[in-house]
Amino acid sequence: MPVRRRRSKARPDEARAWAMFMQSGRDFFDDLDAVGLTQQTAEPIAEATWHRIGPDVLECLDALYNGFPPYERPIWAEREFGKPRGGRRHAR
């Protein structure tokens, strides 16, 4: 039986805050302001963040697009930085 991953209580909305940026390379709704970043400061941090929470971002995007046409793959972060480390944690 696979090990169940525990969600971080320290940053519960981090993947949701990064989702739009990771999908398109732009933060259209200023969601990154919630974690204290601007468009210019986010780009250098995006790669490390993608490899740390990439599977969570993909899961967040899956939930966001549930019931709608699927989003274009690969997303911006996948094209720029490759697959997130650890692979996808939840298949949908």
Buried (B, 14 or more C-beta within 10 A) or exposed (E): EEEEEEEEEEEEEBBBBBBBBBBBBEBEEEBBEEBEBEEEEBEEEBEEBBBBBBBBBBBBBBEBEEEEEEEEEEBBBBEBBEBBEEEBBEEE
